Amino acid sequence: QVQLVESGGGLVQAGGSLRLSCAASGRTFSSYAMAWFRQVPGKERERVAVINWNGARTDYTDSVKGRFTISRDNAKNTVYLQMNSPKPEDTAVYYCAASTQYGRPPVYFGQGTQVTVSS
């Protein structure tokens, strides 16, 4: 069992920056691939970024490439999403997620943190 707790959400101006954090419980954090998803009301949850167990592989949805960076610190059981130059269309609830293997659907989700980007 892995519990995920997101933090760092809030209100940010377009063009600014924000860093989301996700703290994971359990001693097996380093064995999981981790991802950030986001969801707006009335739309499906969208995967924003994913990172493999040791950080060597990452992937991003096209709309955030070059602006967002996913990273992880296995010693701290934490995964991050650095959001640079956010846009109003990035406004969503952001969820941290854990998968048993890179490329597989998540088996655990956090509760989510709201990110609002003002224009």
Secondary structure, DSSP 8 states (H G I E B T S, - for coil): ---EEEE--EEEETT-EEEEEEEE-STTGGGSEEEEEEE-TTS--EEEEEE-TTSS-EEE-GGGTTTEEEEEETTTTEEEEEEES--GGG-EEEEEEEESSTTS--SEE---EEEEEE-
